[in-house]
């Protein structure tokens, strides 16, 4: 069965400079991928950027946890809420 996306998103090849900037800023430096959250909010780039900024600030400023512990917390939280990614 072919995957048919049901949520409209901006393409990585978008001609919009705002989208290009958003995708370049939020692209994972290791994998080169753009997060699903960024993609599904890409039709409202300002909202998408604010969500990304908030998430990054929370992750960076969470005190008392090692990087590994933060990743474990993220994994458990994602699993708990039913996130499949």
Residue pairs with C-beta under 8 A, 6 or more apart in sequence:
7 40
8 43
9 39
9 40
9 42
9 43
10 16
10 19
10 23
10 39
10 42
10 43
10 45
12 23
12 34
14 20
14 23
16 45
18 45
19 42
19 45
22 38
22 42
22 45
22 48
22 49
23 34
23 38
23 42
25 49
25 52
26 34
26 35
26 38
26 48
26 49
26 52
27 33
27 34
28 34
28 35
35 52
36 85
37 48
37 51
37 52
37 55
38 48
38 51
38 52
41 47
41 48
41 51
42 48
59 70
62 70
65 73
78 85
